[in-house]
Amino acid sequence: MSRIQNKIDKNKVKIVELLNQNIDLKYELKLKRFTRFSEEIKQLGTKKEPKEVKIKIGHWNEFFYDEDFPKDKKHAVKIERKEICEVDGERSNHWKKITYYTIEDI
């Protein structure tokens, strides 16, 4: 291999590491938004081939205010939101497992 090709390969490794670090940081930032977590077991699959999946759900609250009133808790409507953050113990983006980059992706 030439010297230039070695340098290209080293740069590809650095790029993959940075992309994967960004994925982890984005996931951690999402977890900070949640005020509490819960776990559930969901039944997926078919009757012939049932499959149980353990999911971790993050919950947070959002407040909406009436435009005619000042922003105070007295006139706020509280809505609880939730999002799946793990499926079978693996990080996920809703139901889709988070995939990391490899050198072949570059």
Backbone atoms as SQL, in Angstrom:
CREATE TABLE atoms (id INTEGER PRIMARY KEY, chain TEXT, resi INTEGER, resn TEXT, atom TEXT, x REAL, y REAL, z REAL);
INSERT INTO atoms VALUES
  (1, 'A', 1, 'MET', 'N', 0.827, -1.182, 0.000),
  (2, 'A', 1, 'MET', 'CA', 0.000, 0.000, 0.000),
  (3, 'A', 1, 'MET', 'C', 0.871, 1.246, 0.000),
  (4, 'A', 2, 'SER', 'N', 0.394, 2.222, -0.622),
  (5, 'A', 2, 'SER', 'CA', 1.163, 3.460, -0.685),
  (6, 'A', 2, 'SER', 'C', 0.952, 4.275, 0.594),
  (7, 'A', 3, 'ARG', 'N', 1.790, 5.245, 0.766),
  (8, 'A', 3, 'ARG', 'CA', 1.713, 6.121, 1.925),
  (9, 'A', 3, 'ARG', 'C', 0.393, 6.894, 1.929),
  (10, 'A', 4, 'ILE', 'N', -0.060, 7.290, 0.764),
  (11, 'A', 4, 'ILE', 'CA', -1.316, 8.036, 0.650),
  (12, 'A', 4, 'ILE', 'C', -2.501, 7.151, 1.043),
  (13, 'A', 5, 'GLN', 'N', -2.476, 5.899, 0.617),
  (14, 'A', 5, 'GLN', 'CA', -3.572, 4.984, 0.965),
  (15, 'A', 5, 'GLN', 'C', -3.610, 4.742, 2.475),
  (16, 'A', 6, 'ASN', 'N', -2.443, 4.633, 3.111),
  (17, 'A', 6, 'ASN', 'CA', -2.402, 4.475, 4.574),
  (18, 'A', 6, 'ASN', 'C', -3.033, 5.678, 5.271),
  (19, 'A', 7, 'LYS', 'N', -2.738, 6.841, 4.778),
  (20, 'A', 7, 'LYS', 'CA', -3.292, 8.061, 5.358),
  (21, 'A', 7, 'LYS', 'C', -4.816, 8.101, 5.165),
  (22, 'A', 8, 'ILE', 'N', -5.285, 7.689, 4.009),
  (23, 'A', 8, 'ILE', 'CA', -6.729, 7.639, 3.736),
  (24, 'A', 8, 'ILE', 'C', -7.411, 6.669, 4.692),
  (25, 'A', 9, 'ASP', 'N', -6.803, 5.496, 4.899),
  (26, 'A', 9, 'ASP', 'CA', -7.387, 4.500, 5.802),
  (27, 'A', 9, 'ASP', 'C', -7.436, 5.010, 7.242),
  (28, 'A', 10, 'LYS', 'N', -6.383, 5.687, 7.680),
  (29, 'A', 10, 'LYS', 'CA', -6.380, 6.252, 9.035),
  (30, 'A', 10, 'LYS', 'C', -7.468, 7.310, 9.177),
  (31, 'A', 11, 'ASN', 'N', -7.646, 8.115, 8.162),
  (32, 'A', 11, 'ASN', 'CA', -8.692, 9.142, 8.206),
  (33, 'A', 11, 'ASN', 'C', -10.085, 8.512, 8.222),
  (34, 'A', 12, 'LYS', 'N', -10.274, 7.414, 7.500),
  (35, 'A', 12, 'LYS', 'CA', -11.562, 6.717, 7.521),
  (36, 'A', 12, 'LYS', 'C', -11.875, 6.206, 8.924),
  (37, 'A', 13, 'VAL', 'N', -10.857, 5.680, 9.602),
  (38, 'A', 13, 'VAL', 'CA', -11.057, 5.191, 10.973),
  (39, 'A', 13, 'VAL', 'C', -11.459, 6.352, 11.884),
  (40, 'A', 14, 'LYS', 'N', -10.815, 7.486, 11.742),
  (41, 'A', 14, 'LYS', 'CA', -11.156, 8.661, 12.553),
  (42, 'A', 14, 'LYS', 'C', -12.584, 9.119, 12.274),
  (43, 'A', 15, 'ILE', 'N', -12.962, 9.111, 11.013),
  (44, 'A', 15, 'ILE', 'CA', -14.318, 9.530, 10.638),
  (45, 'A', 15, 'ILE', 'C', -15.357, 8.616, 11.268),
  (46, 'A', 16, 'VAL', 'N', -15.128, 7.311, 11.207),
  (47, 'A', 16, 'VAL', 'CA', -16.061, 6.341, 11.784),
  (48, 'A', 16, 'VAL', 'C', -16.168, 6.553, 13.292),
  (49, 'A', 17, 'GLU', 'N', -15.037, 6.762, 13.960),
  (50, 'A', 17, 'GLU', 'CA', -15.058, 6.995, 15.404),
  (51, 'A', 17, 'GLU', 'C', -15.860, 8.239, 15.754),
  (52, 'A', 18, 'LEU', 'N', -15.662, 9.317, 15.011),
  (53, 'A', 18, 'LEU', 'CA', -16.394, 10.561, 15.280),
  (54, 'A', 18, 'LEU', 'C', -17.887, 10.418, 15.006),
  (55, 'A', 19, 'LEU', 'N', -18.236, 9.743, 13.929),
  (56, 'A', 19, 'LEU', 'CA', -19.656, 9.532, 13.630),
  (57, 'A', 19, 'LEU', 'C', -20.330, 8.720, 14.730),
  (58, 'A', 20, 'ASN', 'N', -19.658, 7.681, 15.204),
  (59, 'A', 20, 'ASN', 'CA', -20.222, 6.846, 16.265),
  (60, 'A', 20, 'ASN', 'C', -20.292, 7.600, 17.594),
  (61, 'A', 21, 'GLN', 'N', -19.316, 8.462, 17.864),
  (62, 'A', 21, 'GLN', 'CA', -19.379, 9.294, 19.066),
  (63, 'A', 21, 'GLN', 'C', -20.569, 10.243, 19.002),
  (64, 'A', 22, 'ASN', 'N', -20.832, 10.783, 17.811),
  (65, 'A', 22, 'ASN', 'CA', -21.992, 11.666, 17.647),
  (66, 'A', 22, 'ASN', 'C', -23.296, 10.924, 17.909),
  (67, 'A', 23, 'ILE', 'N', -23.386, 9.685, 17.462),
  (68, 'A', 23, 'ILE', 'CA', -24.586, 8.881, 17.717),
  (69, 'A', 23, 'ILE', 'C', -24.779, 8.698, 19.215),
  (70, 'A', 24, 'ASP', 'N', -23.693, 8.364, 19.935),
  (71, 'A', 24, 'ASP', 'CA', -23.783, 8.169, 21.385),
  (72, 'A', 24, 'ASP', 'C', -24.165, 9.462, 22.102),
  (73, 'A', 25, 'LEU', 'N', -23.575, 10.582, 21.696),
  (74, 'A', 25, 'LEU', 'CA', -23.879, 11.862, 22.338),
  (75, 'A', 25, 'LEU', 'C', -25.329, 12.278, 22.096),
  (76, 'A', 26, 'LYS', 'N', -25.810, 12.051, 20.899),
  (77, 'A', 26, 'LYS', 'CA', -27.201, 12.370, 20.571),
  (78, 'A', 26, 'LYS', 'C', -28.162, 11.529, 21.416),
  (79, 'A', 27, 'TYR', 'N', -27.828, 10.260, 21.612),
  (80, 'A', 27, 'TYR', 'CA', -28.661, 9.368, 22.420),
  (81, 'A', 27, 'TYR', 'C', -28.658, 9.826, 23.885),
  (82, 'A', 28, 'GLU', 'N', -27.485, 10.159, 24.414),
  (83, 'A', 28, 'GLU', 'CA', -27.389, 10.621, 25.800),
  (84, 'A', 28, 'GLU', 'C', -28.155, 11.929, 26.000),
  (85, 'A', 29, 'LEU', 'N', -28.108, 12.801, 25.026),
  (86, 'A', 29, 'LEU', 'CA', -28.855, 14.050, 25.104),
  (87, 'A', 29, 'LEU', 'C', -30.357, 13.782, 25.138),
  (88, 'A', 30, 'LYS', 'N', -30.800, 12.808, 24.363),
  (89, 'A', 30, 'LYS', 'CA', -32.214, 12.438, 24.362),
  (90, 'A', 30, 'LYS', 'C', -32.626, 11.898, 25.730),
  (91, 'A', 31, 'LEU', 'N', -31.749, 11.114, 26.375),
  (92, 'A', 31, 'LEU', 'CA', -32.075, 10.545, 27.683),
  (93, 'A', 31, 'LEU', 'C', -32.224, 11.622, 28.751),
  (94, 'A', 32, 'LYS', 'N', -31.502, 12.718, 28.630),
  (95, 'A', 32, 'LYS', 'CA', -31.592, 13.789, 29.616),
  (96, 'A', 32, 'LYS', 'C', -32.947, 14.482, 29.593),
  (97, 'A', 33, 'ARG', 'N', -33.649, 14.411, 28.487),
  (98, 'A', 33, 'ARG', 'CA', -34.960, 15.045, 28.367),
  (99, 'A', 33, 'ARG', 'C', -36.014, 14.320, 29.206),
  (100, 'A', 34, 'PHE', 'N', -35.820, 13.024, 29.427),
  (101, 'A', 34, 'PHE', 'CA', -36.827, 12.225, 30.123),
  (102, 'A', 34, 'PHE', 'C', -36.809, 12.492, 31.622),
  (103, 'A', 35, 'THR', 'N', -38.010, 12.546, 32.227),
  (104, 'A', 35, 'THR', 'CA', -38.117, 12.740, 33.667),
  (105, 'A', 35, 'THR', 'C', -38.247, 11.421, 34.407),
  (106, 'A', 36, 'ARG', 'N', -38.715, 10.393, 33.726),
  (107, 'A', 36, 'ARG', 'CA', -38.798, 9.063, 34.346),
  (108, 'A', 36, 'ARG', 'C', -38.780, 8.001, 33.253),
  (109, 'A', 37, 'PHE', 'N', -38.530, 6.765, 33.673),
  (110, 'A', 37, 'PHE', 'CA', -38.472, 5.634, 32.754),
  (111, 'A', 37, 'PHE', 'C', -39.402, 4.536, 33.245),
  (112, 'A', 38, 'SER', 'N', -39.901, 3.743, 32.325),
  (113, 'A', 38, 'SER', 'CA', -40.693, 2.559, 32.667),
  (114, 'A', 38, 'SER', 'C', -40.326, 1.444, 31.703),
  (115, 'A', 39, 'GLU', 'N', -40.616, 0.222, 32.123),
  (116, 'A', 39, 'GLU', 'CA', -40.342, -0.935, 31.271),
  (117, 'A', 39, 'GLU', 'C', -41.623, -1.716, 31.059),
  (118, 'A', 40, 'GLU', 'N', -41.771, -2.237, 29.866),
  (119, 'A', 40, 'GLU', 'CA', -42.937, -3.041, 29.513),
  (120, 'A', 40, 'GLU', 'C', -42.488, -4.228, 28.679),
  (121, 'A', 41, 'ILE', 'N', -43.293, -5.267, 28.703),
  (122, 'A', 41, 'ILE', 'CA', -43.071, -6.405, 27.819),
  (123, 'A', 41, 'ILE', 'C', -44.209, -6.402, 26.804),
  (124, 'A', 42, 'LYS', 'N', -43.849, -6.298, 25.541),
  (125, 'A', 42, 'LYS', 'CA', -44.835, -6.255, 24.452),
  (126, 'A', 42, 'LYS', 'C', -44.825, -7.575, 23.701),
  (127, 'A', 43, 'GLN', 'N', -45.987, -7.968, 23.247),
  (128, 'A', 43, 'GLN', 'CA', -46.129, -9.171, 22.436),
  (129, 'A', 43, 'GLN', 'C', -46.067, -8.766, 20.965),
  (130, 'A', 44, 'LEU', 'N', -45.080, -9.282, 20.268),
  (131, 'A', 44, 'LEU', 'CA', -44.941, -9.025, 18.836),
  (132, 'A', 44, 'LEU', 'C', -44.984, -10.352, 18.095),
  (133, 'A', 45, 'GLY', 'N', -45.026, -10.268, 16.821),
  (134, 'A', 45, 'GLY', 'CA', -45.032, -11.478, 16.008),
  (135, 'A', 45, 'GLY', 'C', -46.445, -11.917, 15.663),
  (136, 'A', 46, 'THR', 'N', -46.597, -13.192, 15.410),
  (137, 'A', 46, 'THR', 'CA', -47.888, -13.754, 15.007),
  (138, 'A', 46, 'THR', 'C', -48.359, -14.761, 16.049),
  (139, 'A', 47, 'LYS', 'N', -49.556, -15.304, 15.836),
  (140, 'A', 47, 'LYS', 'CA', -50.052, -16.333, 16.751),
  (141, 'A', 47, 'LYS', 'C', -49.191, -17.590, 16.697),
  (142, 'A', 48, 'LYS', 'N', -48.726, -17.932, 15.497),
  (143, 'A', 48, 'LYS', 'CA', -47.894, -19.120, 15.352),
  (144, 'A', 48, 'LYS', 'C', -46.495, -18.919, 15.903),
  (145, 'A', 49, 'GLU', 'N', -45.981, -17.721, 15.725),
  (146, 'A', 49, 'GLU', 'CA', -44.627, -17.399, 16.195),
  (147, 'A', 49, 'GLU', 'C', -44.656, -16.139, 17.058),
  (148, 'A', 50, 'PRO', 'N', -45.163, -16.266, 18.302),
  (149, 'A', 50, 'PRO', 'CA', -45.193, -15.087, 19.169),
  (150, 'A', 50, 'PRO', 'C', -43.780, -14.721, 19.634),
  (151, 'A', 51, 'LYS', 'N', -43.608, -13.473, 19.892),
  (152, 'A', 51, 'LYS', 'CA', -42.309, -12.987, 20.333),
  (153, 'A', 51, 'LYS', 'C', -42.527, -11.921, 21.397),
  (154, 'A', 52, 'GLU', 'N', -41.880, -12.089, 22.550),
  (155, 'A', 52, 'GLU', 'CA', -41.959, -11.091, 23.604),
  (156, 'A', 52, 'GLU', 'C', -40.747, -10.182, 23.513),
  (157, 'A', 53, 'VAL', 'N', -40.994, -8.892, 23.618),
  (158, 'A', 53, 'VAL', 'CA', -39.930, -7.901, 23.535),
  (159, 'A', 53, 'VAL', 'C', -40.029, -7.009, 24.766),
  (160, 'A', 54, 'LYS', 'N', -38.898, -6.808, 25.430),
  (161, 'A', 54, 'LYS', 'CA', -38.856, -5.932, 26.589),
  (162, 'A', 54, 'LYS', 'C', -38.420, -4.540, 26.111),
  (163, 'A', 55, 'ILE', 'N', -39.259, -3.552, 26.373),
  (164, 'A', 55, 'ILE', 'CA', -38.952, -2.193, 25.935),
  (165, 'A', 55, 'ILE', 'C', -38.809, -1.270, 27.138),
  (166, 'A', 56, 'LYS', 'N', -37.934, -0.297, 26.994),
  (167, 'A', 56, 'LYS', 'CA', -37.748, 0.745, 28.004),
  (168, 'A', 56, 'LYS', 'C', -38.298, 2.034, 27.410),
  (169, 'A', 57, 'ILE', 'N', -39.168, 2.682, 28.170),
  (170, 'A', 57, 'ILE', 'CA', -39.851, 3.877, 27.691),
  (171, 'A', 57, 'ILE', 'C', -39.449, 5.063, 28.553),
  (172, 'A', 58, 'GLY', 'N', -39.094, 6.158, 27.896),
  (173, 'A', 58, 'GLY', 'CA', -38.797, 7.409, 28.587),
  (174, 'A', 58, 'GLY', 'C', -40.009, 8.320, 28.537),
  (175, 'A', 59, 'HIS', 'N', -40.304, 8.965, 29.663),
  (176, 'A', 59, 'HIS', 'CA', -41.466, 9.855, 29.761),
  (177, 'A', 59, 'HIS', 'C', -41.000, 11.278, 30.065),
  (178, 'A', 60, 'TRP', 'N', -41.695, 12.262, 29.510),
  (179, 'A', 60, 'TRP', 'CA', -41.460, 13.662, 29.841),
  (180, 'A', 60, 'TRP', 'C', -42.763, 14.425, 29.673),
  (181, 'A', 61, 'ASN', 'N', -42.813, 15.605, 30.264),
  (182, 'A', 61, 'ASN', 'CA', -44.022, 16.429, 30.213),
  (183, 'A', 61, 'ASN', 'C', -43.787, 17.661, 29.357),
  (184, 'A', 62, 'GLU', 'N', -44.813, 18.048, 28.645),
  (185, 'A', 62, 'GLU', 'CA', -44.815, 19.295, 27.898),
  (186, 'A', 62, 'GLU', 'C', -45.995, 20.121, 28.369),
  (187, 'A', 63, 'PHE', 'N', -45.780, 21.425, 28.439),
  (188, 'A', 63, 'PHE', 'CA', -46.845, 22.327, 28.850),
  (189, 'A', 63, 'PHE', 'C', -47.240, 23.210, 27.676),
  (190, 'A', 64, 'PHE', 'N', -48.533, 23.346, 27.490),
  (191, 'A', 64, 'PHE', 'CA', -49.065, 24.223, 26.455),
  (192, 'A', 64, 'PHE', 'C', -49.894, 25.303, 27.132),
  (193, 'A', 65, 'TYR', 'N', -49.770, 26.522, 26.642),
  (194, 'A', 65, 'TYR', 'CA', -50.416, 27.663, 27.267),
  (195, 'A', 65, 'TYR', 'C', -51.440, 28.282, 26.329),
  (196, 'A', 66, 'ASP', 'N', -52.481, 28.789, 26.930),
  (197, 'A', 66, 'ASP', 'CA', -53.493, 29.519, 26.176),
  (198, 'A', 66, 'ASP', 'C', -52.919, 30.885, 25.811),
  (199, 'A', 67, 'GLU', 'N', -53.099, 31.290, 24.577),
  (200, 'A', 67, 'GLU', 'CA', -52.537, 32.560, 24.109),
  (201, 'A', 67, 'GLU', 'C', -53.182, 33.772, 24.782),
  (202, 'A', 68, 'ASP', 'N', -54.390, 33.615, 25.295),
  (203, 'A', 68, 'ASP', 'CA', -55.094, 34.737, 25.907),
  (204, 'A', 68, 'ASP', 'C', -54.661, 35.010, 27.337),
  (205, 'A', 69, 'PHE', 'N', -53.944, 34.062, 27.954),
  (206, 'A', 69, 'PHE', 'CA', -53.536, 34.211, 29.347),
  (207, 'A', 69, 'PHE', 'C', -52.014, 34.268, 29.434),
  (208, 'A', 70, 'PRO', 'N', -51.506, 34.885, 30.472),
  (209, 'A', 70, 'PRO', 'CA', -50.041, 34.877, 30.660),
  (210, 'A', 70, 'PRO', 'C', -49.551, 33.463, 30.948),
  (211, 'A', 71, 'LYS', 'N', -48.255, 33.260, 30.746),
  (212, 'A', 71, 'LYS', 'CA', -47.707, 31.921, 30.939),
  (213, 'A', 71, 'LYS', 'C', -47.560, 31.626, 32.428),
  (214, 'A', 72, 'ASP', 'N', -48.577, 31.049, 33.002),
  (215, 'A', 72, 'ASP', 'CA', -48.482, 30.573, 34.374),
  (216, 'A', 72, 'ASP', 'C', -49.071, 29.170, 34.444),
  (217, 'A', 73, 'LYS', 'N', -48.722, 28.445, 35.484),
  (218, 'A', 73, 'LYS', 'CA', -49.156, 27.050, 35.590),
  (219, 'A', 73, 'LYS', 'C', -50.660, 26.918, 35.749),
  (220, 'A', 74, 'LYS', 'N', -51.299, 27.995, 36.162),
  (221, 'A', 74, 'LYS', 'CA', -52.743, 27.960, 36.375),
  (222, 'A', 74, 'LYS', 'C', -53.488, 27.718, 35.062),
  (223, 'A', 75, 'HIS', 'N', -52.958, 28.248, 33.956),
  (224, 'A', 75, 'HIS', 'CA', -53.626, 28.128, 32.666),
  (225, 'A', 75, 'HIS', 'C', -52.890, 27.201, 31.704),
  (226, 'A', 76, 'ALA', 'N', -51.998, 26.392, 32.227),
  (227, 'A', 76, 'ALA', 'CA', -51.222, 25.485, 31.378),
  (228, 'A', 76, 'ALA', 'C', -51.923, 24.132, 31.259),
  (229, 'A', 77, 'VAL', 'N', -51.758, 23.532, 30.101),
  (230, 'A', 77, 'VAL', 'CA', -52.248, 22.173, 29.876),
  (231, 'A', 77, 'VAL', 'C', -51.019, 21.271, 29.821),
  (232, 'A', 78, 'LYS', 'N', -50.987, 20.311, 30.720),
  (233, 'A', 78, 'LYS', 'CA', -49.836, 19.414, 30.809),
  (234, 'A', 78, 'LYS', 'C', -50.127, 18.141, 30.013),
  (235, 'A', 79, 'ILE', 'N', -49.197, 17.798, 29.128),
  (236, 'A', 79, 'ILE', 'CA', -49.325, 16.581, 28.325),
  (237, 'A', 79, 'ILE', 'C', -48.105, 15.713, 28.574),
  (238, 'A', 80, 'GLU', 'N', -48.358, 14.454, 28.921),
  (239, 'A', 80, 'GLU', 'CA', -47.248, 13.529, 29.135),
  (240, 'A', 80, 'GLU', 'C', -46.914, 12.852, 27.809),
  (241, 'A', 81, 'ARG', 'N', -45.658, 12.946, 27.430),
  (242, 'A', 81, 'ARG', 'CA', -45.169, 12.321, 26.204),
  (243, 'A', 81, 'ARG', 'C', -44.332, 11.110, 26.579),
  (244, 'A', 82, 'LYS', 'N', -44.198, 10.183, 25.641),
  (245, 'A', 82, 'LYS', 'CA', -43.336, 9.033, 25.886),
  (246, 'A', 82, 'LYS', 'C', -42.707, 8.572, 24.581),
  (247, 'A', 83, 'GLU', 'N', -41.555, 7.922, 24.737),
  (248, 'A', 83, 'GLU', 'CA', -40.798, 7.471, 23.576),
  (249, 'A', 83, 'GLU', 'C', -40.014, 6.220, 23.960),
  (250, 'A', 84, 'ILE', 'N', -39.961, 5.269, 23.052),
  (251, 'A', 84, 'ILE', 'CA', -39.189, 4.051, 23.289),
  (252, 'A', 84, 'ILE', 'C', -37.712, 4.371, 23.119),
  (253, 'A', 85, 'CYS', 'N', -36.907, 4.004, 24.120),
  (254, 'A', 85, 'CYS', 'CA', -35.477, 4.296, 24.034),
  (255, 'A', 85, 'CYS', 'C', -34.614, 3.040, 24.041),
  (256, 'A', 86, 'GLU', 'N', -35.168, 1.883, 24.421),
  (257, 'A', 86, 'GLU', 'CA', -34.424, 0.617, 24.352),
  (258, 'A', 86, 'GLU', 'C', -35.380, -0.511, 23.993),
  (259, 'A', 87, 'VAL', 'N', -34.892, -1.430, 23.182),
  (260, 'A', 87, 'VAL', 'CA', -35.642, -2.640, 22.846),
  (261, 'A', 87, 'VAL', 'C', -34.729, -3.821, 23.137),
  (262, 'A', 88, 'ASP', 'N', -35.174, -4.696, 24.022),
  (263, 'A', 88, 'ASP', 'CA', -34.380, -5.851, 24.467),
  (264, 'A', 88, 'ASP', 'C', -32.991, -5.444, 24.958),
  (265, 'A', 89, 'GLY', 'N', -32.914, -4.342, 25.687),
  (266, 'A', 89, 'GLY', 'CA', -31.659, -3.899, 26.270),
  (267, 'A', 89, 'GLY', 'C', -30.698, -3.213, 25.316),
  (268, 'A', 90, 'GLU', 'N', -31.090, -3.008, 24.069),
  (269, 'A', 90, 'GLU', 'CA', -30.236, -2.343, 23.091),
  (270, 'A', 90, 'GLU', 'C', -30.806, -0.973, 22.762),
  (271, 'A', 91, 'ARG', 'N', -29.916, -0.018, 22.603),
  (272, 'A', 91, 'ARG', 'CA', -30.337, 1.339, 22.274),
  (273, 'A', 91, 'ARG', 'C', -31.147, 1.346, 20.990),
  (274, 'A', 92, 'SER', 'N', -32.209, 2.156, 21.009),
  (275, 'A', 92, 'SER', 'CA', -33.042, 2.188, 19.814),
  (276, 'A', 92, 'SER', 'C', -33.587, 3.587, 19.584),
  (277, 'A', 93, 'ASN', 'N', -34.017, 3.793, 18.363),
  (278, 'A', 93, 'ASN', 'CA', -34.707, 5.003, 17.963),
  (279, 'A', 93, 'ASN', 'C', -36.133, 4.564, 17.665),
  (280, 'A', 94, 'HIS', 'N', -36.962, 4.648, 18.656),
  (281, 'A', 94, 'HIS', 'CA', -38.299, 4.064, 18.663),
  (282, 'A', 94, 'HIS', 'C', -38.141, 2.549, 18.547),
  (283, 'A', 95, 'TRP', 'N', -38.667, 1.898, 17.540),
  (284, 'A', 95, 'TRP', 'CA', -38.551, 0.443, 17.425),
  (285, 'A', 95, 'TRP', 'C', -37.295, 0.015, 16.682),
  (286, 'A', 96, 'LYS', 'N', -36.647, 0.933, 16.029),
  (287, 'A', 96, 'LYS', 'CA', -35.486, 0.601, 15.203),
  (288, 'A', 96, 'LYS', 'C', -34.203, 0.642, 16.035),
  (289, 'A', 97, 'LYS', 'N', -33.436, -0.442, 15.995),
  (290, 'A', 97, 'LYS', 'CA', -32.174, -0.515, 16.718),
  (291, 'A', 97, 'LYS', 'C', -31.188, 0.495, 16.123),
  (292, 'A', 98, 'ILE', 'N', -30.451, 1.186, 16.991),
  (293, 'A', 98, 'ILE', 'CA', -29.457, 2.151, 16.525),
  (294, 'A', 98, 'ILE', 'C', -28.278, 1.380, 15.945),
  (295, 'A', 99, 'THR', 'N', -27.922, 1.709, 14.730),
  (296, 'A', 99, 'THR', 'CA', -26.785, 1.053, 14.089),
  (297, 'A', 99, 'THR', 'C', -25.626, 2.036, 14.013),
  (298, 'A', 100, 'TYR', 'N', -24.447, 1.484, 14.187),
  (299, 'A', 100, 'TYR', 'CA', -23.242, 2.295, 14.156),
  (300, 'A', 100, 'TYR', 'C', -22.560, 2.135, 12.800),
  (301, 'A', 101, 'TYR', 'N', -21.741, 3.121, 12.468),
  (302, 'A', 101, 'TYR', 'CA', -21.024, 3.113, 11.200),
  (303, 'A', 101, 'TYR', 'C', -19.831, 2.163, 11.253),
  (304, 'A', 102, 'THR', 'N', -19.453, 1.655, 10.103),
  (305, 'A', 102, 'THR', 'CA', -18.249, 0.853, 9.953),
  (306, 'A', 102, 'THR', 'C', -17.410, 1.494, 8.843),
  (307, 'A', 103, 'ILE', 'N', -16.199, 1.017, 8.705),
  (308, 'A', 103, 'ILE', 'CA', -15.314, 1.565, 7.669),
  (309, 'A', 103, 'ILE', 'C', -15.883, 1.330, 6.263),
  (310, 'A', 104, 'GLU', 'N', -16.620, 0.235, 6.088),
  (311, 'A', 104, 'GLU', 'CA', -17.213, -0.054, 4.783),
  (312, 'A', 104, 'GLU', 'C', -18.268, 0.978, 4.392),
  (313, 'A', 105, 'ASP', 'N', -18.851, 1.664, 5.395),
  (314, 'A', 105, 'ASP', 'CA', -19.865, 2.686, 5.108),
  (315, 'A', 105, 'ASP', 'C', -19.259, 3.959, 4.540),
  (316, 'A', 106, 'ILE', 'N', -17.981, 4.156, 4.754),
  (317, 'A', 106, 'ILE', 'CA', -17.317, 5.393, 4.327),
  (318, 'A', 106, 'ILE', 'C', -16.832, 5.248, 2.893);
